[in-house]
Amino acid sequence: MENYSFLRQLADSWGLLVMFLIFVGIIFWAFRPGSRKTYEDTANIPFRHEDRPATREEDGK
């Protein structure tokens, strides 16, 4: 049981800290300066060809 108790304490303390740091890192990555253009471009994909379907030449494939 000694191993279990040690691993349980480790997960309760350091595991929580690691998960919190990962969460903060993801939030920072999503809201980092300079990412606005990337997200706006991605958000406007459905509206690029409103009047007609896109062709392969226009998509760049």
PQR file of N, CA, C, O and H, with PARSE charges and radii, in Angstrom:
ATOM      1  N   MET A   1       0.811  -1.213   0.000 -0.4000 1.5000
ATOM      2  CA  MET A   1       0.000   0.000   0.000 -0.0000 2.0000
ATOM      3  C   MET A   1       0.843   1.260   0.000  0.5500 1.7000
ATOM      4  O   MET A   1       0.342   2.339  -0.316 -0.5500 1.4000
ATOM      5  N   GLU A   2       2.119   1.139   0.351 -0.4000 1.5000
ATOM      6  CA  GLU A   2       2.984   2.329   0.401 -0.0000 2.0000
ATOM      7  C   GLU A   2       3.103   2.975  -0.980  0.5500 1.7000
ATOM      8  O   GLU A   2       3.077   4.199  -1.107 -0.5500 1.4000
ATOM      9  H   GLU A   2       2.525   0.263   0.608  0.4000 1.0000
ATOM     10  N   ASN A   3       3.230   2.157  -1.985 -0.4000 1.5000
ATOM     11  CA  ASN A   3       3.326   2.667  -3.350 -0.0000 2.0000
ATOM     12  C   ASN A   3       2.056   3.410  -3.754  0.5500 1.7000
ATOM     13  O   ASN A   3       2.117   4.491  -4.341 -0.5500 1.4000
ATOM     14  H   ASN A   3       3.251   1.163  -1.881  0.4000 1.0000
ATOM     15  N   TYR A   4       0.928   2.831  -3.439 -0.4000 1.5000
ATOM     16  CA  TYR A   4      -0.352   3.447  -3.774 -0.0000 2.0000
ATOM     17  C   TYR A   4      -0.511   4.803  -3.093  0.5500 1.7000
ATOM     18  O   TYR A   4      -0.944   5.763  -3.731 -0.5500 1.4000
ATOM     19  H   TYR A   4       0.879   1.954  -2.962  0.4000 1.0000
ATOM     20  N   SER A   5      -0.174   4.895  -1.830 -0.4000 1.5000
ATOM     21  CA  SER A   5      -0.307   6.153  -1.089 -0.0000 2.0000
ATOM     22  C   SER A   5       0.587   7.231  -1.676  0.5500 1.7000
ATOM     23  O   SER A   5       0.174   8.383  -1.810 -0.5500 1.4000
ATOM     24  H   SER A   5       0.177   4.114  -1.312  0.4000 1.0000
ATOM     25  N   PHE A   6       1.807   6.860  -2.026 -0.4000 1.5000
ATOM     26  CA  PHE A   6       2.728   7.826  -2.625 -0.0000 2.0000
ATOM     27  C   PHE A   6       2.208   8.334  -3.966  0.5500 1.7000
ATOM     28  O   PHE A   6       2.206   9.537  -4.227 -0.5500 1.4000
ATOM     29  H   PHE A   6       2.143   5.925  -1.917  0.4000 1.0000
ATOM     30  N   LEU A   7       1.770   7.413  -4.805 -0.4000 1.5000
ATOM     31  CA  LEU A   7       1.264   7.812  -6.117 -0.0000 2.0000
ATOM     32  C   LEU A   7      -0.011   8.642  -5.992  0.5500 1.7000
ATOM     33  O   LEU A   7      -0.231   9.562  -6.780 -0.5500 1.4000
ATOM     34  H   LEU A   7       1.771   6.436  -4.593  0.4000 1.0000
ATOM     35  N   ARG A   8      -0.838   8.325  -5.021 -0.4000 1.5000
ATOM     36  CA  ARG A   8      -2.066   9.093  -4.803 -0.0000 2.0000
ATOM     37  C   ARG A   8      -1.746  10.536  -4.372  0.5500 1.7000
ATOM     38  O   ARG A   8      -2.366  11.481  -4.859 -0.5500 1.4000
ATOM     39  H   ARG A   8      -0.659   7.578  -4.381  0.4000 1.0000
ATOM     40  N   GLN A   9      -0.787  10.697  -3.471 -0.4000 1.5000
ATOM     41  CA  GLN A   9      -0.385  12.041  -3.041 -0.0000 2.0000
ATOM     42  C   GLN A   9       0.243  12.808  -4.194  0.5500 1.7000
ATOM     43  O   GLN A   9      -0.008  14.002  -4.360 -0.5500 1.4000
ATOM     44  H   GLN A   9      -0.284   9.929  -3.075  0.4000 1.0000
ATOM     45  N   LEU A  10       1.045  12.136  -4.976 -0.4000 1.5000
ATOM     46  CA  LEU A  10       1.689  12.772  -6.127 -0.0000 2.0000
ATOM     47  C   LEU A  10       0.647  13.263  -7.127  0.5500 1.7000
ATOM     48  O   LEU A  10       0.746  14.380  -7.634 -0.5500 1.4000
ATOM     49  H   LEU A  10       1.249  11.167  -4.840  0.4000 1.0000
ATOM     50  N   ALA A  11      -0.339  12.439  -7.408 -0.4000 1.5000
ATOM     51  CA  ALA A  11      -1.387  12.809  -8.358 -0.0000 2.0000
ATOM     52  C   ALA A  11      -2.250  13.942  -7.808  0.5500 1.7000
ATOM     53  O   ALA A  11      -2.671  14.821  -8.561 -0.5500 1.4000
ATOM     54  H   ALA A  11      -0.420  11.531  -6.996  0.4000 1.0000
ATOM     55  N   ASP A  12      -2.516  13.931  -6.512 -0.4000 1.5000
ATOM     56  CA  ASP A  12      -3.354  14.974  -5.913 -0.0000 2.0000
ATOM     57  C   ASP A  12      -2.669  16.334  -5.915  0.5500 1.7000
ATOM     58  O   ASP A  12      -3.335  17.355  -6.083 -0.5500 1.4000
ATOM     59  H   ASP A  12      -2.174  13.218  -5.900  0.4000 1.0000
ATOM     60  N   SER A  13      -1.374  16.369  -5.736 -0.4000 1.5000
ATOM     61  CA  SER A  13      -0.692  17.655  -5.631 -0.0000 2.0000
ATOM     62  C   SER A  13      -0.077  18.080  -6.966  0.5500 1.7000
ATOM     63  O   SER A  13      -0.504  19.070  -7.559 -0.5500 1.4000
ATOM     64  H   SER A  13      -0.833  15.540  -5.600  0.4000 1.0000
ATOM     65  N   TRP A  14       0.913  17.342  -7.435 -0.4000 1.5000
ATOM     66  CA  TRP A  14       1.613  17.730  -8.654 -0.0000 2.0000
ATOM     67  C   TRP A  14       0.775  17.503  -9.909  0.5500 1.7000
ATOM     68  O   TRP A  14       0.910  18.236 -10.889 -0.5500 1.4000
ATOM     69  H   TRP A  14       1.261  16.537  -6.953  0.4000 1.0000
ATOM     70  N   GLY A  15      -0.068  16.515  -9.882 -0.4000 1.5000
ATOM     71  CA  GLY A  15      -0.936  16.274 -11.038 -0.0000 2.0000
ATOM     72  C   GLY A  15      -1.877  17.434 -11.286  0.5500 1.7000
ATOM     73  O   GLY A  15      -2.094  17.838 -12.428 -0.5500 1.4000
ATOM     74  H   GLY A  15      -0.177  15.919  -9.087  0.4000 1.0000
ATOM     75  N   LEU A  16      -2.432  17.967 -10.214 -0.4000 1.5000
ATOM     76  CA  LEU A  16      -3.308  19.129 -10.336 -0.0000 2.0000
ATOM     77  C   LEU A  16      -2.546  20.329 -10.868  0.5500 1.7000
ATOM     78  O   LEU A  16      -3.051  21.063 -11.717 -0.5500 1.4000
ATOM     79  H   LEU A  16      -2.256  17.638  -9.286  0.4000 1.0000
ATOM     80  N   LEU A  17      -1.340  20.531 -10.376 -0.4000 1.5000
ATOM     81  CA  LEU A  17      -0.521  21.658 -10.840 -0.0000 2.0000
ATOM     82  C   LEU A  17      -0.188  21.521 -12.326  0.5500 1.7000
ATOM     83  O   LEU A  17      -0.268  22.497 -13.073 -0.5500 1.4000
ATOM     84  H   LEU A  17      -0.929  19.935  -9.686  0.4000 1.0000
ATOM     85  N   VAL A  18       0.179  20.330 -12.750 -0.4000 1.5000
ATOM     86  CA  VAL A  18       0.512  20.096 -14.162 -0.0000 2.0000
ATOM     87  C   VAL A  18      -0.710  20.330 -15.044  0.5500 1.7000
ATOM     88  O   VAL A  18      -0.600  20.978 -16.085 -0.5500 1.4000
ATOM     89  H   VAL A  18       0.243  19.538 -12.144  0.4000 1.0000
ATOM     90  N   MET A  19      -1.866  19.817 -14.649 -0.4000 1.5000
ATOM     91  CA  MET A  19      -3.082  20.018 -15.449 -0.0000 2.0000
ATOM     92  C   MET A  19      -3.461  21.497 -15.520  0.5500 1.7000
ATOM     93  O   MET A  19      -3.912  21.968 -16.564 -0.5500 1.4000
ATOM     94  H   MET A  19      -1.956  19.291 -13.804  0.4000 1.0000
ATOM     95  N   PHE A  20      -3.285  22.230 -14.424 -0.4000 1.5000
ATOM     96  CA  PHE A  20      -3.583  23.654 -14.427 -0.0000 2.0000
ATOM     97  C   PHE A  20      -2.640  24.403 -15.359  0.5500 1.7000
ATOM     98  O   PHE A  20      -3.079  25.286 -16.096 -0.5500 1.4000
ATOM     99  H   PHE A  20      -2.919  21.847 -13.576  0.4000 1.0000
ATOM    100  N   LEU A  21      -1.356  24.069 -15.342 -0.4000 1.5000
ATOM    101  CA  LEU A  21      -0.394  24.723 -16.234 -0.0000 2.0000
ATOM    102  C   LEU A  21      -0.681  24.416 -17.703  0.5500 1.7000
ATOM    103  O   LEU A  21      -0.519  25.284 -18.561 -0.5500 1.4000
ATOM    104  H   LEU A  21      -0.999  23.352 -14.743  0.4000 1.0000
ATOM    105  N   ILE A  22      -1.101  23.205 -17.992 -0.4000 1.5000
ATOM    106  CA  ILE A  22      -1.488  22.864 -19.366 -0.0000 2.0000
ATOM    107  C   ILE A  22      -2.705  23.674 -19.789  0.5500 1.7000
ATOM    108  O   ILE A  22      -2.763  24.164 -20.917 -0.5500 1.4000
ATOM    109  H   ILE A  22      -1.233  22.500 -17.296  0.4000 1.0000
ATOM    110  N   PHE A  23      -3.676  23.817 -18.894 -0.4000 1.5000
ATOM    111  CA  PHE A  23      -4.863  24.609 -19.183 -0.0000 2.0000
ATOM    112  C   PHE A  23      -4.497  26.063 -19.469  0.5500 1.7000
ATOM    113  O   PHE A  23      -4.985  26.641 -20.440 -0.5500 1.4000
ATOM    114  H   PHE A  23      -3.629  23.419 -17.978  0.4000 1.0000
ATOM    115  N   VAL A  24      -3.649  26.657 -18.639 -0.4000 1.5000
ATOM    116  CA  VAL A  24      -3.228  28.048 -18.840 -0.0000 2.0000
ATOM    117  C   VAL A  24      -2.464  28.181 -20.154  0.5500 1.7000
ATOM    118  O   VAL A  24      -2.625  29.175 -20.862 -0.5500 1.4000
ATOM    119  H   VAL A  24      -3.253  26.186 -17.850  0.4000 1.0000
ATOM    120  N   GLY A  25      -1.641  27.199 -20.486 -0.4000 1.5000
ATOM    121  CA  GLY A  25      -0.912  27.221 -21.750 -0.0000 2.0000
ATOM    122  C   GLY A  25      -1.833  27.187 -22.954  0.5500 1.7000
ATOM    123  O   GLY A  25      -1.597  27.894 -23.933 -0.5500 1.4000
ATOM    124  H   GLY A  25      -1.510  26.392 -19.911  0.4000 1.0000
ATOM    125  N   ILE A  26      -2.871  26.380 -22.896 -0.4000 1.5000
ATOM    126  CA  ILE A  26      -3.831  26.302 -24.002 -0.0000 2.0000
ATOM    127  C   ILE A  26      -4.589  27.618 -24.144  0.5500 1.7000
ATOM    128  O   ILE A  26      -4.809  28.092 -25.258 -0.5500 1.4000
ATOM    129  H   ILE A  26      -3.062  25.805 -22.100  0.4000 1.0000
ATOM    130  N   ILE A  27      -4.986  28.203 -23.025 -0.4000 1.5000
ATOM    131  CA  ILE A  27      -5.681  29.495 -23.074 -0.0000 2.0000
ATOM    132  C   ILE A  27      -4.770  30.561 -23.661  0.5500 1.7000
ATOM    133  O   ILE A  27      -5.202  31.352 -24.499 -0.5500 1.4000
ATOM    134  H   ILE A  27      -4.807  27.817 -22.120  0.4000 1.0000
ATOM    135  N   PHE A  28      -3.516  30.591 -23.231 -0.4000 1.5000
ATOM    136  CA  PHE A  28      -2.573  31.567 -23.785 -0.0000 2.0000
ATOM    137  C   PHE A  28      -2.382  31.350 -25.281  0.5500 1.7000
ATOM    138  O   PHE A  28      -2.322  32.315 -26.043 -0.5500 1.4000
ATOM    139  H   PHE A  28      -3.165  29.948 -22.549  0.4000 1.0000
ATOM    140  N   TRP A  29      -2.287  30.089 -25.711 -0.4000 1.5000
ATOM    141  CA  TRP A  29      -2.080  29.791 -27.130 -0.0000 2.0000
ATOM    142  C   TRP A  29      -3.277  30.275 -27.966  0.5500 1.7000
ATOM    143  O   TRP A  29      -3.096  30.799 -29.065 -0.5500 1.4000
ATOM    144  H   TRP A  29      -2.336  29.305 -25.092  0.4000 1.0000
ATOM    145  N   ALA A  30      -4.477  30.100 -27.449 -0.4000 1.5000
ATOM    146  CA  ALA A  30      -5.670  30.500 -28.202 -0.0000 2.0000
ATOM    147  C   ALA A  30      -5.811  32.017 -28.280  0.5500 1.7000
ATOM    148  O   ALA A  30      -6.276  32.539 -29.293 -0.5500 1.4000
ATOM    149  H   ALA A  30      -4.623  29.674 -26.556  0.4000 1.0000
ATOM    150  N   PHE A  31      -5.419  32.726 -27.235 -0.4000 1.5000
ATOM    151  CA  PHE A  31      -5.583  34.177 -27.194 -0.0000 2.0000
ATOM    152  C   PHE A  31      -4.267  34.930 -27.341  0.5500 1.7000
ATOM    153  O   PHE A  31      -4.179  36.091 -26.943 -0.5500 1.4000
ATOM    154  H   PHE A  31      -5.041  32.302 -26.412  0.4000 1.0000
ATOM    155  N   ARG A  32      -3.253  34.299 -27.900 -0.4000 1.5000
ATOM    156  CA  ARG A  32      -1.955  34.948 -28.034 -0.0000 2.0000
ATOM    157  C   ARG A  32      -2.025  36.098 -29.037  0.5500 1.7000
ATOM    158  O   ARG A  32      -2.851  36.089 -29.951 -0.5500 1.4000
ATOM    159  H   ARG A  32      -3.325  33.355 -28.224  0.4000 1.0000
ATOM    160  N   PRO A  33      -1.156  37.080 -28.858 -0.5600 1.5000
ATOM    161  CA  PRO A  33      -1.135  38.201 -29.810  0.2800 2.0000
ATOM    162  C   PRO A  33      -0.751  37.707 -31.208  0.5500 1.7000
ATOM    163  O   PRO A  33       0.120  36.849 -31.355 -0.5500 1.4000
ATOM    164  N   GLY A  34      -1.391  38.242 -32.199 -0.4000 1.5000
ATOM    165  CA  GLY A  34      -1.074  37.873 -33.569 -0.0000 2.0000
ATOM    166  C   GLY A  34      -1.869  36.709 -34.120  0.5500 1.7000
ATOM    167  O   GLY A  34      -1.716  36.382 -35.297 -0.5500 1.4000
ATOM    168  H   GLY A  34      -2.099  38.939 -32.079  0.4000 1.0000
ATOM    169  N   SER A  35      -2.699  36.077 -33.339 -0.4000 1.5000
ATOM    170  CA  SER A  35      -3.453  34.930 -33.843 -0.0000 2.0000
ATOM    171  C   SER A  35      -4.818  35.330 -34.384  0.5500 1.7000
ATOM    172  O   SER A  35      -5.538  34.489 -34.922 -0.5500 1.4000
ATOM    173  H   SER A  35      -2.823  36.342 -32.382  0.4000 1.0000
ATOM    174  N   ARG A  36      -5.178  36.588 -34.251 -0.4000 1.5000
ATOM    175  CA  ARG A  36      -6.504  37.043 -34.680 -0.0000 2.0000
ATOM    176  C   ARG A  36      -6.721  36.796 -36.180  0.5500 1.7000
ATOM    177  O   ARG A  36      -7.789  36.328 -36.574 -0.5500 1.4000
ATOM    178  H   ARG A  36      -4.593  37.271 -33.813  0.4000 1.0000
ATOM    179  N   LYS A  37      -5.720  37.106 -37.023 -0.4000 1.5000
ATOM    180  CA  LYS A  37      -5.877  36.928 -38.465 -0.0000 2.0000
ATOM    181  C   LYS A  37      -6.114  35.454 -38.818  0.5500 1.7000
ATOM    182  O   LYS A  37      -6.942  35.144 -39.674 -0.5500 1.4000
ATOM    183  H   LYS A  37      -4.853  37.486 -36.703  0.4000 1.0000
ATOM    184  N   THR A  38      -5.404  34.578 -38.176 -0.4000 1.5000
ATOM    185  CA  THR A  38      -5.568  33.148 -38.436 -0.0000 2.0000
ATOM    186  C   THR A  38      -6.980  32.686 -38.108  0.5500 1.7000
ATOM    187  O   THR A  38      -7.604  31.967 -38.889 -0.5500 1.4000
ATOM    188  H   THR A  38      -4.731  34.830 -37.481  0.4000 1.0000
ATOM    189  N   TYR A  39      -7.480  33.101 -36.949 -0.4000 1.5000
ATOM    190  CA  TYR A  39      -8.815  32.668 -36.533 -0.0000 2.0000
ATOM    191  C   TYR A  39      -9.907  33.332 -37.367  0.5500 1.7000
ATOM    192  O   TYR A  39     -10.925  32.700 -37.648 -0.5500 1.4000
ATOM    193  H   TYR A  39      -6.973  33.685 -36.315  0.4000 1.0000
ATOM    194  N   GLU A  40      -9.721  34.588 -37.769 -0.4000 1.5000
ATOM    195  CA  GLU A  40     -10.710  35.240 -38.631 -0.0000 2.0000
ATOM    196  C   GLU A  40     -10.755  34.573 -39.994  0.5500 1.7000
ATOM    197  O   GLU A  40     -11.834  34.378 -40.553 -0.5500 1.4000
ATOM    198  H   GLU A  40      -8.894  35.101 -37.540  0.4000 1.0000
ATOM    199  N   ASP A  41      -9.595  34.220 -40.534 -0.4000 1.5000
ATOM    200  CA  ASP A  41      -9.556  33.531 -41.827 -0.0000 2.0000
ATOM    201  C   ASP A  41     -10.257  32.182 -41.744  0.5500 1.7000
ATOM    202  O   ASP A  41     -11.015  31.821 -42.644 -0.5500 1.4000
ATOM    203  H   ASP A  41      -8.718  34.379 -40.080  0.4000 1.0000
ATOM    204  N   THR A  42     -10.017  31.454 -40.696 -0.4000 1.5000
ATOM    205  CA  THR A  42     -10.671  30.154 -40.511 -0.0000 2.0000
ATOM    206  C   THR A  42     -12.176  30.305 -40.326  0.5500 1.7000
ATOM    207  O   THR A  42     -12.948  29.498 -40.844 -0.5500 1.4000
ATOM    208  H   THR A  42      -9.402  31.748 -39.964  0.4000 1.0000
ATOM    209  N   ALA A  43     -12.596  31.324 -39.597 -0.4000 1.5000
ATOM    210  CA  ALA A  43     -14.018  31.529 -39.347 -0.0000 2.0000
ATOM    211  C   ALA A  43     -14.772  31.920 -40.620  0.5500 1.7000
ATOM    212  O   ALA A  43     -15.975  31.677 -40.716 -0.5500 1.4000
ATOM    213  H   ALA A  43     -11.968  31.980 -39.176  0.4000 1.0000
ATOM    214  N   ASN A  44     -14.091  32.516 -41.591 -0.4000 1.5000
ATOM    215  CA  ASN A  44     -14.754  32.985 -42.808 -0.0000 2.0000
ATOM    216  C   ASN A  44     -14.726  31.973 -43.942  0.5500 1.7000
ATOM    217  O   ASN A  44     -15.171  32.292 -45.045 -0.5500 1.4000
ATOM    218  H   ASN A  44     -13.114  32.713 -41.513  0.4000 1.0000
ATOM    219  N   ILE A  45     -14.231  30.790 -43.720 -0.4000 1.5000
ATOM    220  CA  ILE A  45     -14.179  29.763 -44.770 -0.0000 2.0000
ATOM    221  C   ILE A  45     -15.559  29.496 -45.389  0.5500 1.7000
ATOM    222  O   ILE A  45     -15.641  29.418 -46.615 -0.5500 1.4000
ATOM    223  H   ILE A  45     -13.869  30.531 -42.824  0.4000 1.0000
ATOM    224  N   PRO A  46     -16.637  29.352 -44.625 -0.5600 1.5000
ATOM    225  CA  PRO A  46     -17.935  29.063 -45.243  0.2800 2.0000
ATOM    226  C   PRO A  46     -18.472  30.196 -46.120  0.5500 1.7000
ATOM    227  O   PRO A  46     -19.357  29.962 -46.943 -0.5500 1.4000
ATOM    228  N   PHE A  47     -17.969  31.390 -45.967 -0.4000 1.5000
ATOM    229  CA  PHE A  47     -18.502  32.545 -46.702 -0.0000 2.0000
ATOM    230  C   PHE A  47     -17.654  32.954 -47.893  0.5500 1.7000
ATOM    231  O   PHE A  47     -17.938  33.982 -48.508 -0.5500 1.4000
ATOM    232  H   PHE A  47     -17.250  31.580 -45.298  0.4000 1.0000
ATOM    233  N   ARG A  48     -16.640  32.205 -48.239 -0.4000 1.5000
ATOM    234  CA  ARG A  48     -15.745  32.591 -49.332 -0.0000 2.0000
ATOM    235  C   ARG A  48     -16.424  32.537 -50.690  0.5500 1.7000
ATOM    236  O   ARG A  48     -16.172  33.395 -51.536 -0.5500 1.4000
ATOM    237  H   ARG A  48     -16.409  31.370 -47.740  0.4000 1.0000
ATOM    238  N   HIS A  49     -17.272  31.556 -50.914 -0.4000 1.5000
ATOM    239  CA  HIS A  49     -17.912  31.370 -52.223 -0.0000 2.0000
ATOM    240  C   HIS A  49     -19.417  31.391 -52.023  0.5500 1.7000
ATOM    241  O   HIS A  49     -20.071  30.351 -52.100 -0.5500 1.4000
ATOM    242  H   HIS A  49     -17.477  30.860 -50.226  0.4000 1.0000
ATOM    243  N   GLU A  50     -19.961  32.551 -51.770 -0.4000 1.5000
ATOM    244  CA  GLU A  50     -21.395  32.646 -51.509 -0.0000 2.0000
ATOM    245  C   GLU A  50     -22.232  32.454 -52.759  0.5500 1.7000
ATOM    246  O   GLU A  50     -23.319  31.880 -52.685 -0.5500 1.4000
ATOM    247  H   GLU A  50     -19.430  33.396 -51.708  0.4000 1.0000
ATOM    248  N   ASP A  51     -21.751  32.922 -53.912 -0.4000 1.5000
ATOM    249  CA  ASP A  51     -22.571  32.888 -55.124 -0.0000 2.0000
ATOM    250  C   ASP A  51     -22.458  31.585 -55.911  0.5500 1.7000
ATOM    251  O   ASP A  51     -23.366  31.259 -56.675 -0.5500 1.4000
ATOM    252  H   ASP A  51     -20.869  33.388 -53.972  0.4000 1.0000
ATOM    253  N   ARG A  52     -21.374  30.834 -55.748 -0.4000 1.5000
ATOM    254  CA  ARG A  52     -21.207  29.583 -56.483 -0.0000 2.0000
ATOM    255  C   ARG A  52     -20.258  28.671 -55.712  0.5500 1.7000
ATOM    256  O   ARG A  52     -19.477  29.145 -54.887 -0.5500 1.4000
ATOM    257  H   ARG A  52     -20.636  31.098 -55.127  0.4000 1.0000
ATOM    258  N   PRO A  53     -20.317  27.379 -55.971 -0.5600 1.5000
ATOM    259  CA  PRO A  53     -19.398  26.455 -55.295  0.2800 2.0000
ATOM    260  C   PRO A  53     -17.953  26.702 -55.729  0.5500 1.7000
ATOM    261  O   PRO A  53     -17.700  27.186 -56.832 -0.5500 1.4000
ATOM    262  N   ALA A  54     -17.047  26.377 -54.886 -0.4000 1.5000
ATOM    263  CA  ALA A  54     -15.631  26.549 -55.198 -0.0000 2.0000
ATOM    264  C   ALA A  54     -15.184  25.466 -56.167  0.5500 1.7000
ATOM    265  O   ALA A  54     -15.698  24.348 -56.145 -0.5500 1.4000
ATOM    266  H   ALA A  54     -17.252  25.983 -53.990  0.4000 1.0000
ATOM    267  N   THR A  55     -14.222  25.808 -57.015 -0.4000 1.5000
ATOM    268  CA  THR A  55     -13.605  24.832 -57.913 -0.0000 2.0000
ATOM    269  C   THR A  55     -12.247  24.442 -57.332  0.5500 1.7000
ATOM    270  O   THR A  55     -11.738  25.087 -56.416 -0.5500 1.4000
ATOM    271  H   THR A  55     -13.804  26.716 -57.033  0.4000 1.0000
ATOM    272  N   ARG A  56     -11.679  23.381 -57.883 -0.4000 1.5000
ATOM    273  CA  ARG A  56     -10.380  22.920 -57.358 -0.0000 2.0000
ATOM    274  C   ARG A  56      -9.291  23.982 -57.580  0.5500 1.7000
ATOM    275  O   ARG A  56      -8.408  24.126 -56.735 -0.5500 1.4000
ATOM    276  H   ARG A  56     -12.093  22.857 -58.628  0.4000 1.0000
ATOM    277  N   GLU A  57      -9.331  24.710 -58.669 -0.4000 1.5000
ATOM    278  CA  GLU A  57      -8.309  25.726 -58.951 -0.0000 2.0000
ATOM    279  C   GLU A  57      -8.373  26.863 -57.939  0.5500 1.7000
ATOM    280  O   GLU A  57      -7.337  27.408 -57.558 -0.5500 1.4000
ATOM    281  H   GLU A  57     -10.049  24.593 -59.355  0.4000 1.0000
ATOM    282  N   GLU A  58      -9.568  27.226 -57.501 -0.4000 1.5000
ATOM    283  CA  GLU A  58      -9.731  28.316 -56.550 -0.0000 2.0000
ATOM    284  C   GLU A  58      -9.315  27.912 -55.137  0.5500 1.7000
ATOM    285  O   GLU A  58      -8.885  28.753 -54.347 -0.5500 1.4000
ATOM    286  H   GLU A  58     -10.410  26.784 -57.811  0.4000 1.0000
ATOM    287  N   ASP A  59      -9.444  26.628 -54.824 -0.4000 1.5000
ATOM    288  CA  ASP A  59      -9.058  26.150 -53.497 -0.0000 2.0000
ATOM    289  C   ASP A  59      -7.566  25.976 -53.351  0.5500 1.7000
ATOM    290  O   ASP A  59      -7.065  25.844 -52.235 -0.5500 1.4000
ATOM    291  H   ASP A  59      -9.794  25.945 -55.465  0.4000 1.0000
ATOM    292  N   GLY A  60      -6.844  25.973 -54.460 -0.4000 1.5000
ATOM    293  CA  GLY A  60      -5.408  25.808 -54.413 -0.0000 2.0000
ATOM    294  C   GLY A  60      -4.959  24.370 -54.296  0.5500 1.7000
ATOM    295  O   GLY A  60      -3.837  24.109 -53.862 -0.5500 1.4000
ATOM    296  H   GLY A  60      -7.250  26.080 -55.367  0.4000 1.0000
ATOM    297  N   LYS A  61      -5.795  23.446 -54.666 -0.4000 1.5000
ATOM    298  CA  LYS A  61      -5.420  22.030 -54.587 -0.0000 2.0000
ATOM    299  C   LYS A  61      -4.986  21.523 -55.929  0.5500 1.7000
ATOM    300  O   LYS A  61      -4.632  20.351 -56.061 -0.5500 1.4000
ATOM    301  H   LYS A  61      -6.707  23.658 -55.018  0.4000 1.0000
TER
END
